[in-house]
């Protein structure tokens, strides 16, 4: 075998795995987007404006309640932010409500953890950063 054949074969294999990862991220983001759209009419979005504002910083040209565009759906950062946002909301809603949404959230979280390059420490650090932002927002809002 010549080296150019091996190089091209390895390149094709790499591109195939990158496409597979991208499609998995799209599937996760789409499932989480659907959960957001199912929840939106049933919750008070104003109650979660701090979390929503934080998450929206990571979503291009749209917002977390109605994610559009391939650039968002293929972005693992958007998936992470959607996971944080939904977890934050569902942790503050009555436990007996939204059982299906909670199940989908956990399923997508597990899928995300299997394919992501983020370490558990990095994920926890990012979640803490979001919670700190929310606390600061609430503190400022309370001072008004």
Secondary structure, DSSP 8 states (H G I E B T S, - for coil): --HHHHHHHHHHHHHHHHHHHHHHHHHHHHHHHHHHHHHHTTS-GGGGHHHHHHHHTTSSSS-GGG--SHHHHT-HHHHHHHHHHHHHHHHHS-TTS-HHHHHHHHHHHHHHHHH----HHHHHHHHHHHHHHHHHHHHHHHH-
